[in-house]
Structure formats: C-alpha cells, structure tokens
Amino acid sequence: MKPDWLDTNEYPFESKFLELEAGKMHYIDEGEGHPIVMIHGTPSWSFAYRNLIKLLSKKYRCIALDLIGFGLSDKPRDWSYKPRAHAANFEQLMAHLGLTNITLLVHDFGAPIGLAYAIKYPENIRSIVMLNTWTWSLSNHQIFSKASKYLIGPLGKFLHSKLNLTTNQLVHELFGQESNMPEKLKDQYTLGLGGPDETVSSLAFARELVGVSKWYDELWKERKKIQDIPTLILWGERDKLVRIEALQRWKKFFHECYVLHFEDSGHFLMEEHADEVAQYVSNFIKEEDKKKEKALHNT
C-alpha cells in the first residue's frame, strides 16, 4: 500500500518489493528492452529518477531501487546502514532479477554501491552512466567531513528527532536557489526519508561518508576491473557537494569516457535536466549497440 504523502501523479509506477534480512526493499521495474539500473544517493530515493524513467522506459527496461532506510523501503532502526551492507542488498536484487548486459546509472552515494557490484561482476555490466559522484575515501575531504560531523552531532540528532529540520535544510541546500522546483516536490524528497524518528536511522548513512575509508580504499584498489567499461559522465558544475576535482579524477581513470558538462545545474542533474539527460543516455546506449554489432560483424 502506498503512503498517503506520495504524489502518484509524479511517481505513477507499480511498486515491487524484495524481502531482505534488513527488511523489504522497494524497487520499480518499468518498460522492456535493454536494462538500465539506477541507484540513488543521499538525501534521496528513486523519486529522483522518476522523469528519466518516464522517458527512458519507452525504449528500455528501467529499474530503480530505494536503498533500505530511504523512499518506500523499510527503515529499520537496528540496521547498520553501512555502504557495504547496502552493496550486499543491491547484489541480492540483481541476483533476484537475473540481469545481464546492464547499463548502470549512478549518482552521489549510489556509485560506491553500484560500482562495488560492477567490480565483482564486470561481465554483467555493459556500460556505466555517472552523475556527480565518487568512489574513494573522503576522510581528508573538508566539505564532506564538515557535513558528516554536523549530521551526526548532538544538534543534528536533535533536529531530526524533534523538528525534522536537517533533512529539509540539506535538500534545499543541495537543490540550490537556481532550481525552480516547487516546494511540494522537495517535500517528496524529505518525506521519503521518513518521519522524525525514522530519519535518525538515516544519519548513519551520512556518518559513513567519512567513516568507512577502508571499504572505499578496497574498492579503489580493484578499480581496474571496470576501467575498460564504456562510461558516460554527466556533470552539474554548480554542485556544492561533489566538486569538479572528482570529475577530473574520473576522466583520468576510464579508458573510454565521454563527458558532458551542465554549467547551470547543481547536484541533482536528473531533476533539473531530465529531458537532456534521458536523450544523452539513450544516444549513448545506441552508440554502444552499434559498436557491438560492428564488432560481431568483424569477427
């Protein structure tokens, strides 16, 4: 049953659930054809991809999950919320769906979770699309460190448990004043993070931004396993959280990398430029199809 707060005009998809040890994981599975799997970051949920799904599901099969603690998934209080655990849940979903030849679309904190799967099962990933993200230790990153300490400190916990202000403030800050998003849509993001008591659990996710350097380092050491996967990077240059230095690092890493800049967009590129993002993703998949067909023809 869908919650009363959900705007089903904006998010008109059929809900599906996978029973996990941590609880029920919600996901949507729309359209047919080449699979595009979308993983959200924080503070977000699959609602962020709704417009991409509406457009891309006309030609492709679009799967978007809600990580445990977010969106329409369960929000257990006694679960770890560590990214390694989220990655394990994502791996279970992929096994449940039996997907191969995947285009993996990741944003923000979704990249470490999705790329952990790609590193483990590179044969299942045909291409990658990245939007303003990273997959390395942030322990020395001043911006992330300050944000994380604020979110998990006594003040942050109080605001979450008593006033539910931190989530609202963070969502508004990340979208920025340049965004024309109506308040009712921003509310869908904050409500998807749960009530005042439930959002306390999601604070653990913010803490892990800087608290699991060892896991990030383990992933980064294995990065060569995905270095040859064709990758499209779409980057909002007004991002206040993930800076342009991260993009430069990705450009040096992937052997076959295509980069498109959005000068007037911030952290939530898929929210501000869904039409363009969908078109670029579709064109990217078509080009990879042509390359695959040509390679088969030449063998």
N, C-alpha and C positions, 0 to 999 in steps of 0.2 A: 504494500500500500504506500502510495507516495505521500510525503508530508504536506501539510496544509500550506506551508510557506513557499513551496516550489511553484515557479511560474511555468506551467506546462505549455504555454504558447511559445516561450523562449526555448524551452527544453522539452520537446514533444516526443521523446524517444521511449521505446519499450525498455523497462528495467530488467536486467538479469542479475543473478547473484551466484557466487561461488562460495560454498561453505568451507571455511578455513579454520585452523585451530584458534586463530585470533578472533574469529567471528565471520560474519557474512561480508564478502567483498562485492560491491556493486560495480557493474560494468554495462556498457551498451554496445550493441553489435548491429550496425546498420549497413545496408547495401550489400552488393555482391561484387566479386572480382578480386583483383589484387589487394591483399590485406595491408592496411595502414594502421599501425598500433600506436596510440597516443598516450603519453604518460605526463601527468601534470606535476607541478611543483608546489610550493607553499608561499603565501596562503591561498590555495586554490583547490579546484577539483575539476571533474570532467566538464562542468558547465563552461569552462574557459574555451573548450573546443567545439561548442555547440554549432557555431556558424560555419566552421570548417567542415564539420560532419554533414551539415545540411547541403553543402555544396559538393563535397568530395564523394559522398555516398551515392550520388547519381551515377558514378562510374566505378567506384571502388568499394571494397568492404572496409568499413571504419570501425575500429574497436577502441574504446576509451574507458579506462577504469577509474574508480575512485580508490585511492590508497586507503588502507584501514585508518580510521580517525578523521576522514575527510568526506565531504559530499554525502552521498546516500549509503555509504558503507558504515558498518558498525564502528563505534567509538569506545572500545573497552578501556577502562581506567587502569587496569593492571598489566597492560601490554608494554613492551619495551619501546616501540616506535623507532628503533634504530634502523638506519638505512639498509643494513644487511638483512634485517628481518623483512623490510618492505621488498627488497630484491628477491628474497625467497618466496614471498607471496606472489610476486609478479611471475616468477618462474613456474609456479603452480598453475597460474591462469593460462600461461602459454601452453603448458602440457595438457591442460583441460581442453583447450581449443584446438590443439594439434596443428598449429600454424607453422608454415614454412614460407620461404620467399617473401619475407616481411620487409616493408618499409617502416622503420622505427622512427617515430616523431617524438622528440623530447624537448622539454622546456624546464629551465630552472633546476630544481632538485630532482626532477624526473630523469635527468641524464645519468647520474651515477647509478640509479636503479635500473634503467633500461640498458645502459652500456655494460653493466655487470652481466646481464643476460647475454648480450651480444658477444662479450669476451668468452663466455662459457660455451655458447652455441653459435659461433660465427657462420656456420653452414646454413643457419636458418634466416640470416639477415641478408637481404639483397642490397638495401640502401638505407641511409640514415638522413633524417632531416633534423637540424638543431636550431633552436630559437633561444638566444640569450641564456647560456648555461655554462657549466664547468664540470670537471670530474677529477679534481685533485684536492689535496689538503688545503684548507683555508685557515689553518692555525695562525698564520702570520698575516692574514688579510684584515686590515684595520676595520674596514666597513662592516664585514661580516661579524667580526669579533664584538664590536660595539652593539650591533643589532641583537646578536645572540645573548649577550650578557643582559641587555635590557629586558628581553622577552622572558628570561628565566629567573630574573631577580625578584626580590620581595615585592617591588612595586608592580612589575608585570603580572605576577601571580595574583596580586590583589585586584588589579584592574580586570583581569579575566574572570576571576571568581565572583567579584562583586558588581562590576559595572560593565564588563564586556567591551572595554574601550580599545584595548591594544589591537585586537584584530581589525576593528573598524579603522583605526588610525593607520595601521600598516597597509591595508588595502587601498585607502585613499592616497597615501603617500606614494605607493608604487604606481598607481594609475596616473598620478600627476595632474596638475591643473590643466595641462594641454588636452586631456581627454574629455570628450563631450558625453561620456557615458552617464545616463540618468542614474539617480540615486537608487531607484528600485532595482537596477541591475547590479550595482555594487552591493546591495543588500543580499542578493543571491549568493555572492561570494562569502560574505560574513556568516550568513545563516547556514551555509554549507559546512562551516567549521564547528557547528554545534552550539548548544546553549552555554551559559556562563560556567556551568560545572564541567561540561564536556570539553570545552576549549582548553582547560587546564591540561588535559592529556596531550593535546597537540603541541604544547610548549616543549615537550621532549623533542619534537621534530626540529624546532629552532635551535635547541641546545646541540643537536647533532651536526649543525652546520660547521661547528668548530671542534666538536668533541670526538670525532672518530677519524682522526688523521691516519691511523694505522690502516683502516679499511680503504680510505681513499688512496693511500700510497700503494696498497696491494693492487688495486685496480690499475693505477697508472703504470705500474711495473709490467702489467700484462697487456698494455695498450696496443702493442704491435700486432696482436691477433685481429684487430679491427682496422688497422691502418690503411689497408687496401680497399676497404668498403667505400663505394662512391657516396659522397656526402654533400648535401646542400645545407648551407648555413644562411639563415635569415636573421638579421641583427638590427634591433631597435637601438639607435645611437643615443637616445636620451635616457637610457636605463640608469637609474640611480643606485642599483644594487650590484648588477654584474657589469663591470666596466669593460671598455674596449680592449684592455690588455688581454682579457680572456679570449676574445676573438682572434687576436694576433697569435696566441698560442695554438688555437685550433688550426689556423691556416698553415702553420708550420708543420703540424702533425699529420694531417691526412694527405695521402698521395694524390687522390683525385677529389678535389674540393672546389665547390662553386659557392661564391659568397655574394649576397645581395644586401645592400645597406638601406635602412629606412631612417632617414635623417630626422623625421618628425615624429618618430614613435619611441615609446619607452619600453618597459619591461614586458608588458602584455601585448606583444605584436599581433597575436592571433585575434585579440579583441578589437584592436584599433584598425587593422588592415586585413580582415578575414578574406575579402574577395581576392586581393592580390596574393596573399599567402597561398590560398587554395589554388590559384592559377599557376603559381610557381611550382608548387608541389606536383600538380598534375603534369605540367610540362617536363619536370624532372623525371617522373616515372615513365612518361612516354619516351624520352630520350634514352633511358636505360633499357626500355623494351627494344628499341631499335638497335642498340649496341648488342644486346643479347641475340637478337635474330641474325644480325650480321656475323657474329662470332660463330653461331651454329651453321650458318651458310658456308663459312670459310673452312669448316672442319671436315 
